[in-house]
Amino acid sequence: MLRKIYFLATGDKVDKLGRLKVGKYLEVEGEPDIFAIGDCNDTPEIKLAKLAQDHSKFVVDNLKLKHEGKEMKPYSVNSEFNCRNRNNHPS
């Protein structure tokens, strides 16, 4: 039931796994003042607490830039934790 409510509330802003689709500043697609950090966003990274901390620092730094009237910096996926570049290792 909660899953259904979540999908109804977020609509086209989530991917098929229920993660929020984000743009280049980790902002939720179509919502320029709402940011998604950590496990809830669709960045192609392993979902770890360390990356949530990195995301939060990134967003705070960008919000400071925005507040100062400066251009925000785009997020770069951490290549060390990129899911798309990982090799399958035999167990």
Secondary structure as GFF3:
##gff-version 3
##sequence-region A 1 91
A	DSSP	alpha_helix	2	10	.	.	.	ID=ss1
A	DSSP	three_ten_helix	11	13	.	.	.	ID=ss2
A	DSSP	beta_strand	27	28	.	.	.	ID=ss3
A	DSSP	beta_strand	31	35	.	.	.	ID=ss4
A	DSSP	three_ten_helix	38	40	.	.	.	ID=ss5
A	DSSP	alpha_helix	49	67	.	.	.	ID=ss6
A	DSSP	three_ten_helix	79	81	.	.	.	ID=ss7
A	DSSP	three_ten_helix	83	85	.	.	.	ID=ss8
###
